[in-house]
Amino acid sequence: MSNEIKKSEPLLSKKRKQLVSNPMDTDNPITIQVLGICSALAVTIALEGTVIMALAVLFVLVLANVIISALRNTIPNRIRIIVQLVVVASLVAIVDQVLRAFAYEQSKALSVFVGLIITNCIVMGRLEAFALGNKVWDSFLDGVGNSIGYGWIIIAIAFFRELFGAGKLFGIEVLGDWYVNNGFFATPAAACIILGIIIWILRARSGYIED
Amino acid sequence: MSKFNKNSNGYIFGYAILLTLVCGTLLAFVSEGLKEKQKAAVLLEKQQFILKAGMGAEALEGMTGPEITELYNKVVKVDIVNSKGDKLDVNEAKLSILKEYKKTNSAERSLPVYIVGKKDNPSEVESYVLPTYGNGLWDNVWAYVAIDGDLETVEGVVFDHKGETPGLGARITDSEVQKRFEGKKIAYESNGIDAPDFQKGEVGSATYAGDPQKVDGLSGATITAVGVNDMLDTYLTLYKPYLTSKKN
């Protein structure tokens, strides 16, 4: 792919725009590739934490993509996975430390799932499939596209879970006293069902069929 | 780059070592740089819990971090005692409730008591906040239990946990669940203190409104609730001599 993009290509050519837009819809990491599901089920209980999680993944994925892409010609093939892992793990550790310092309550709520970004298949998948073979700017766009593709899905799930599970949005009461909280929506099983419905809608719309 | 053989052992070792050094140094700097902030965040949460238990959640509404710390410094005093009620000379800032909890001989534990004064008159006691520690279903649970100035009524509780199930056991952190303890009473008995207990099943708080020893339970989280019950009874019993001495 890197050969196809010539030096004179504009910064936001059509192909490059697609690097960002495709993962949000027709090549979404969650709904099409079905990656990163564990955190999508676990952290989506409330919107605030989910937004922080989405931002954390954005930070890690974009920077990891850029760093790996910048190093791609120096990385020895035999230890490339370990190199990717070290870079991702360092970035995740930084995110975790920053959250603990500035958003302690949320970092407690997200608990191990910030650390588990390291094993999020989306991150490793993009590094292995894209950043290792593409230029820095393209990898940057790819990282932005994929993390937003991941982010909007988990935020959509969290919207329904917090609304029906707690009658709130971003911790603010919206459904009023008449609403009896549905405890089922607070469990990961509810996330699984909502995610299934989202995947159904998106695939029905795009006509994607798994082969 | 072309003059190196990227697949030679030397190159791979060199690459790995260099990468480790760079990442390690970076992380060390980040960790050191944020340490103070992180400590402050943990301390602020503790102060928040103590005030929330001792004064009610409403008292803290809309307050920022520094305001909470200021209020805490103004109204809270600390006594550190042992299970006989003797005062100990221990630095509260260095005391970890978890570390004390891990001492198997409960007589050796240092037990802090946070005496929360009234907002407008800090020298008058509003409540005694007692930290407790125990086991839930998956991991530790802990609480700050505030006993009113009459030394019998529960002014408020704040629960927290490490790994209870979201939507089930983790509900102990919901303010609605914690409110169920407000106004309940602890009973002084010959062999210790009997704290109000979560009952089995969840039938609505109104059912137990007339019973100061019973609290509406948590449906689907019986083991967490039993863990909390045990924690409260065991820990408040340790505080009994202190509370009794205050009573007289």
Interface residues (C-beta under 8 A of the other chain):
Chain A: I45 N73 T74 I75 P76 N77 R78 I79 I82 V83 V86 V87 A89 S90 A93 I94 Q97 V98 R100 A101 F102 Y104 E105 S111 G165 G183 F184 A186 T187 P188
Chain B: M1 K6 N7 Y11 I12 Y15 A16 L19 T20 C23 L26 L27 V30 S31 L34 K37 Q38 A41 V42 L44 E45 G163 P166 G167 L168 G220
